[in-house]
Amino acid sequence: MPAPQNARYSSLAAFLAHYRALKAAPSRSAADERLLAEMAAAVGALPAQEIKALDEDPDDPAARRHRERAEVSLARVLAARGMLAG
């Protein structure tokens, strides 16, 4: 089933799970490639340090707060692009 254009996600967690799944997929349909490009553009709007923080699962409290701030920033970007419901 082709991925919808201008996908909207119910939560940031749903977006990140789908984004990571698409990135990790060994092969993607043309629709999935377009969606992944749109998702990557949204993530790419963040500063490099925040993008890196999104991919980490830190034990350190300071690093965990940095990731949480990156998630808030990404949620704002997604909301502005109409990709996050609510």
N, C-alpha and C positions, 0 to 999 in steps of 0.2 A: 504494500500500500504506500503510495507516495506521501512524503511528509508535506504538511500544509505550508503554504507560503505565509509569511507574516505570522508565524506560530506565536501563540500566547501561552504562557505557563502559569499555573496556579500558585507556584511558589518558586523561590530562588533555588531551593533544593531540587525541584523537578527540572528546572532549566539546567543546573549543573550536572545532574545525573544524565540527562539526554545529551548534553554537550560532550561529556566525557565518553559516553557510549559511542557517539558518532565519531569522535576523534580516534577511538580505539578500534573501530570496525575495520576488518581487513579489506572490505570492499563496500562501496556505497553506490546507491542509485544516483542519477543526475539530480533528482529532487533533494535527496539527502545532501549532496554536495553543495547545492545552493543554500539549503538551510544551514549547513555547517559554516559556510562562508558568512552568512548573516550573523550567526551566533559568534563567530570568531571576530567579526567587526565590532560587535558590542563589547566583547571581552577586551579587544584591542584598544578600546577607548580609555581604558584604565592605564595608569602609570605602570611601568615595568615591574616595580616592586610589588604592587598590588596583584598583578597577574601571577607573579611567582608565589605570592602568599596563598592564592586560591588553590594552588596545586599541592600545598603542604598540609600535613596533618601533625601539627606541632604538639609537643608535650609541655614546652616552656610557656608559662602564662603570658609573657610579653608577646611571643610569637603568635599565640592563640588570639590575643586581642588584635594584633595586626591583621590576621586573617579575617576576623569578624568585621573590622573596619573595611577591608577590601570587599567583603560580601555586601556591606551596606552600600558602598560605592557602586558595585555592579547592579544591585537592585535599583538604584536610582537611574542608572543608564538604561536598564531594561524597561523600566516604567516610562521613561521619556521616549523610548522607541516603540512603545505599545506592545512590548513582548512579555510584560508581566501583568497579570490580572490583579485587580484590586488595588 
